[in-house]
Amino acid sequence: MVEPKVLLQASLNASRAFFRPPATARAVVGAQPMRSKAVPVMVPIRSIGPSERERIVQHLMTLSPRDRYLRFGYSASDEQIARYVNDLNFDRDEIYGIYNRKLELLAVAHLAFSPDPKCEACAEFGVSVLLAARGRGYGARLFERAVMHASNEGVNLMFIHALSENTAMLKIARNAGATLERDGAETEAYLRLAPPTLDSRMTEIVEQRFAQLDYHMKVQAKQFWEFLAGVQEVRRGVQAARHHSGE
């Protein structure tokens, strides 16, 4: 279970980061660029609802042709991506996302529960991470989050269907203890899940609340910096008008 002090420290660090000037604002005020930091102990992973369809579409369409091929198993076109997102079943499945300060989705995971009554205790996992956000362990964190939720929902078998060349996805599955079965160009990974516990249920609640808090703070910070940028634009316009008029 997540310790309260870890959650509090993560929330404090997040609040400090949100209200630092973004890159464009730093350029205006002449501040030095921030150095990259290590991945935080807790990554805010938010459960996404149907109101986020457009952001999911934007995320997936940002993927390169190669990344689309690895994510879907074929070279998905924009139209096919739009159809996939439109058909997402938010009532049955779980969609998770990791946002940046601009509220853009850096990573998206889809935990699909089997609609087949013969396999009610099965779920499939798929994930995509933008190129600029790789190397931070987001895919593995999303997989851990999905495993925890699936276990809490009574799922006992989780699987990943991936191209054999998708080494990053298969590495996540292998590190989690999954059994991999390769069949030519494709590989199936099977992971047996442990039954839920009180700790797993409480941890999921804490992580979801932390993610919601993180998201709301990002929304407020974004609104604040957009307001400030608008004020600065008005000031520059007034100064330019005065200069033009010779004042």
Disulfide bonds with the S-S distance in Angstrom:
Cys119-Cys122 1.90
